[in-house]
Amino acid sequence: MDMKQDKRGRQANREALLSLAVYALYFAWWYACGYGLGSGDPETYDYVFGFPAWFFYSCIVGYPLITLLLWAVIRFLFRDIPLDADGTAPEEGDKP
């Protein structure tokens, strides 16, 4: 097996596992806020900006937080790798 393909495969697997981990974190956040804060009697709910606290924290706060986390993960942990067979990216103007 070619060493470049091996590195590309490891990087692709790493990026896939990072993506799954971030998704699992978001699901845990959403589930904890949605069902943890929203499991009581609706008459006893706390409200934030007119929204029930469970909805505010799970949907309105969670989405921007996960978006920032995903941006950071992609920006700092993902790498641009060539996907062609020989491991080199085509030059601009080259025909496929």
N, C-alpha and C positions, 0 to 999 in steps of 0.2 A: 504494500500500500504506500502511496506517495505521501511524504511528510506534509506537504501543503494541504492535501485533502484531509489528512488527519487533524490538522490544526483548524481547518474550516469546519469540520464536523463537530469538534469539541466546542468551538465558539458558537455554532448554531444551537447545540444542545444547551449550553450555558444560557444563551439568550432566551431559549424556550422555557427553561426552568425559572429564570428570573421573571418572565412574563406571567407564568402560572403562580408564582409566589406573590406577586403584586396583586393579581386578581383575587387570590385567596385572602390576602390581607383586606382588600376592599370588601369582599363578601362578609368577612368576620366583623368588620366595622359596621357595615350596613345591618347585619343581623343583630348585633349587640345593641345598637342604637334603636333599631326598629322594634325589636321584640323586647328588649330590656326596658326601655323607657315607655313603650306603648302597650305593656301587658296589663295595666291596671284598668280601673273604671274610667271611662272617658270624661266623666265629670271632675275627676281629680287631676287631669293632665295639666302640666305646666305649659305655658305658651311663650314662644320667642318670636317676636315680630309678627304676631298673629297666627303663627303656625304652631301646631302641637310640637313639643320639644323633640319627640321621637322622629317626626318627619323632618324637622329643621336640621337636626344633627345627622340623620342617616342620609338624607337626599340632598339638602341644600349645602351643608358644610362638607359632607363626604365627597361629593363629586369634584369640587375644585381641589380638595386635598389630594385625591387620587390622581387627578390630572397633573398636578405639580410633581408628585412622586414619579409618575410615568415619564414625564419630561426629563427629570433628573436621571432616572435609570437609563433611558435611551441616550441621553446626552453624554453621560460619563461612563457607562458600563458596556454599551453596545459598540461594536466595531464594524467598519465598512470592510467587507471581504468580497473578493471577486467570486463570481458564481460560475464562470466558464470552466471547461474541462481542464485546461492547462494551468489555471490559477492566476492568469494575468488578465487584467481588464483591457478591453479594446480601446485603442486610441481614438480620439475624436476624428471623425471623417472616415474611419475604416468601415467597410461594408461587411455585414454578417455573412 
